[in-house]
Amino acid sequence: MSTDTPDASADDAPSRAELAARVDELEDALAEATSDDGGKKMSIIATKGTLDMAYPPLILASTAAAFGYEVTVFHTFWGLEILHEERSKNLKLSSVGNPNMPVPNAVAALPGMDRVTTRMMEKKIADNDTATIEELIETSLDMGVEFQACQMTIDLMDYDEDDFYDGVTTGVGAATALQDMADADIQLLV
C-alpha cells in the first residue's frame, strides 16, 4: 500500500552548515533576550539628617549594592548633612517627638537632652561595633552606590560642594531624581 505523502527532495533540505548557522543565530537571539541588562535598580530619597535617620538609607544602599543592585541615593534638604564630610561626624539625635525614646517628651524637651540622647546612641553604636556614618558612606561608594546631592538644597542651604565626601555627585536636580526613580525596580523615601 502506498502512502500519498510527497517525498522531500534532497535539494530542498538545508545543508549542515545552514543548520549550524541557524542554530547559532537562535542561540544568540535567546542569549540576548535573556541577558541581564545590568541587574535591578534601587532609588532612595534621603530627606533627614539626624543620627538615627542617617543609618537607614546607608544600610539599605550598601546592602542592596552587596546583592548586586545598582543603587542611587538622592539627598535633599536635611539629608544633605549625611554627605557633608564634617557635619556627618556630628549628627544629633532628637529626643523630642520620638516615641521610641526612653524618656518622656516633657523630659526630652529639657535643655541638653538632645546631647544626652545623642551620646547614648553613639555609645550604643560603639558598644555594638556598628559601622559609623563615614564607614557606611565609604563602603557604599566602594560598592558603586551613587550618592547625589540636590542642587537646589546646596544653593538654598549655602553648602560648599567641596565639603562633601569625595565621590558624591553634585548638581543633581529633582527631574534627574524622578527619572532615576521611574527607572528603578525599588523606590524608597527615607
N, C-alpha and C positions, 0 to 999 in steps of 0.2 A: 504494500500500500504506500502510496507516495504522499508526502506532505506538500502542501502548496505554499510553503514558505520560501521566499526568494533567498537564494544564496548571496551573501555579500561578496562582492568581487574583491579580490586582493588589492585592486587599485584604489578602492575607497577607504581601506583601513589606514589609520595613521601609522607612520613609521615609529620605531622605537625611540628615535631622537626627538620626534614631535611629542610623543607621550611624556618623555622625561622633561622636556621644556614646559609642557602644560602643567605637570606636577610641580615643578619649581615655581611657576607663576602662581599657582593656587596656594602653595606653602607661603610664598612672600605676601600674598594678599591676606592670608589668615594671620600671619605674624603681625602685619601692620594693623589689622582690625583688632587684635587682642593685645597689642603692645600697651604698656603703661605710659601715659603721657606726662610723667613727672610725679605721679602719685597724688595723694589727696592734699587739699589745701585747707588751712585754718586761718581765720582772720579774727583778731582780738582787738577790741577797743578798750584802752585803759584810761579811765577818767578821774581816778582818785590817787592822791599822793601821800596817804598816811602809811605808816609802817605795816599795819595789818592788811591794807589794801594793795600794797606793792607786791606781796607774795603771790596772790592768785594768778595774775597774768603771766608772771615769770615762771611759776611752776608749770602752769598749763602749756606755755610756749615751749619750754625746754623738754617737757615730757612728750609733747606732740612731735617735736623735731626728732627726738630719740626713736619714735615709732615711724619715722620716715615722712612725716607731713612737711609740706612747705608752709612755714608759719610767718605771718606778718602781724606785728603788734603796733597799732596806731595809738600814740599817746597824745591826749589833748587835755586842756585845762590843767587841773592839779596833777593829773597823771604824768605830766612832763617832769615833775620833781624826781620821778624814778630814774629818768635818763640823765639828769644833771649830776655830773661826777661828784661834786662836793655835797650838794644838798641831799643826795640819795643816802649818804652816810649818816645823816642826822634826821631821818624821818621820824615823826612823832606818832604816838597812838592817842587818839582822842578818847577820853574816858566818859564824856557826856554823850548821851543818846545811844550808847552801845549796850543793847540789852544783855549781852553776854559778859559784860564786865563784872568782876566780883565785888563791885562797890555800887551802892545805890546812886542815882543821879544827883541827889542832894549833896552827897559827899563828893562825887566826881566833879561837881561844879566848883569846889573849893580851889583857891589859887594853888598852883603847884601840883595838882593831881595828875595832869597830863604828863608831867615829868616822872611822877611815881609810876604810873601805868606803863609809860614807855620803857622805863628801866626794868620793870617786871617782865615785860615782853622780851627785851634784849637779853635779860638773864636766862629766860626760858629758852630762847633761841640758842644761846651759847651752851647752856647745860645739855641740850639735846643734840648738839653738834649739827644744827641746821645750817645750811648754806646762808651766807649773807646776801644782801641785795646785790652787792658788787660781784660776788661769785656767781650768782644766778645770771646776771647780765652777761658776764664774760663767757660763761659756759654756753649760754644761748647763742651769743654771737659766734662762738667757735662752731656751733652746730648748724649755723646757717640761718638762724632766726633774723628776720629783718625788723629792726626797731625803727619806727617812723615818728618823727616829731612834727606835730601840727604847726604849720607856718603861721596861721592866724594867732594861735596861742603864743608862739615865740614873739610875734610882734606885740600882741596885747600885753603880755607879762614882761616885755622888755628883756628877754633872755639873750645871752650871747651864745651863738651857736657853737663857739669853740669850747664852751663849758660842758658840753655833752660828752658822753663816752665815745671813744673812737669807734667808728663803725655804725653809729646812729645816722640814719638818713634824715636830713633836714629838708625843709622846703616842701613838705607834703601837704596837700590840701584835702579838704573833705571830699571833693569829687574823686580823687585818687583812692581814698579810703573806701568810699562807696563802691567803686568799681572792683576793688580788691574783695570786698565782702560779697559782691554779686558773683564773683568767680570762685569763691571759696565753698568747700563742702560743709564746713562748720564755721558759724559766725557767733562770737560771744561779746557781750558788753559787760565789762567788769568795772 
